[in-house]
Amino acid sequence: MDVKLPNLGEGADSGTVVNLLVKAGDTVTAGQGLLELESEKAVATIPAPEAGVVAQVFVKVGDKVSVGQRLLSLGGSAGTAPAPAAAPAPVAAAKPAPVAAQPAAAEAPLADLPPAQPGVEPTASPSIRRMARELGIDLAQVRPSERGGRIVMADVRAYIAQLQSKAAAPAAAAAEKPAAERVDFSKWGEVSKKPMSMLRKVIARRMTENWNAIPHVTQFDEADITALLELRKKFAPAYEAKGTRLTLTSFALKAVAATLKKHPIFNSSLDEVADEIVLKEYVHLGLAVDTDAGLIVPVIRDADKKSLLELSKDIEEFAKKARDRKVSGDELKGGTFTISNQGGIGGAHFTPIVNKPEVAILGLGKGALKAVVREKQIVQRMMLPIAISYDHRVIDGGAAARFTVDLLAAIEGFTEKDVTL
């Protein structure tokens, strides 16, 4: 039998082979890993759907493969009946492949599909609503064709076709760009080239989208973490005895979670279709992790309900999973606020980019000893640079200043009671 690439989930339809785990002649069991595939921000193992002997491998490391493409072929093992075929396990939460577009619909320009009236719930069957949720389609943007403004499958197909057409236009334009407009850097000396990885392409696209869509403002300040570091040093052994490390990031997550409860506007999102601000009752903190492949942001759920010990364990677990590229698609979703800590690398203030649809992000730099004035005396204190970037469509400067003041108070106000296990 031919083993084909299963549905990758998360709307992805392709990936890059990063590791082959078997070769022709190998005997495999049902569920055994055949190869590792990089898709979006995760590396996942593609399992064997049934037992057998690898007859031929059709791909190699570095190949880009699409859903439904042949990966390898399996034959029955000698003297042993193959195990019953099992459905290929999805790489992430599976969702149906995009519906094939009708030829006629693809000819209509996207501007001909006006959204539904604001505040009016689109009319569609439960099955179409479910499909739209799984594909990430906002039905308010789909032009209905049936009487009474009812959306049917043909309308969804037309909308998908036009989105695809719009997405393909920039690529086509780039492909047609005259050679004279491209810079040949080799004219001035030796160069080397390397292709952008799938992850780097995703980061580049999303950072551009975030920067272009959000009017950024960044608020800077410094937190006095002298006492906090003394607490960390005193209680670090107790946390290590529990199998984790008590770090500055642990305190930062705890302080941010508490401050977000006081300032819910920073824990919101802007619904640009309905012109509404969505205030979230939950606090799910994204933690930016620097990996060899690029920046990955797993999400720590319900951070406001967790102790320092629980947050410390989550931080270690997700950082490891991110660096091993084992973070699932679901673990990258649903964040309400992001923290990027560059202190372990160095540097001071920087301007982090808001991770849409969030409205704010905290950047932490490297703490430094500084001479500051305390009670009219110049003293030496460890000061932590902080930078809070926010979406100025949702958050005003006064709100940002108040959030910053309360965040500094939370960071500087930890006591032994907060840290004791």
Secondary structure, DSSP 4 states (H G I P E B T S, - for coil): -EEE----STT--EEEEEEE---TT-EE-TT-EEEEEEETTEEEEEEPSS-EEEEEE---TT-EEETT-EEEEEEPPTTSPPPPP-PPPPSSS--PPPPPPPTTGGGS-GGG-PPPPTTPPPEE-HHHHHHHHHHT--GGGSPP-BTTTEE-HHHHHHHHHHHHHHHHHHHHHHHTS-GGGS--GGGGS-----PPPHHHHHHHHHHHHHHHHS-EEEEEEEEE-HHHHHHHHHHHHHHHHTTS---HHHHHHHHHHHHHHH-GGGGEEEETTTTEEEE-SS--EEE-EEETTEEE--EETTGGG--HHHHHHHHHHHHHHHHTT---SGGGS--SEEEEE-TTT------PPP-TT-SEEEEE---EEEEEEETTEEEEEEEEEEEEEEETTT--HHHHHHHHHHHHHHHHT--HHHH--
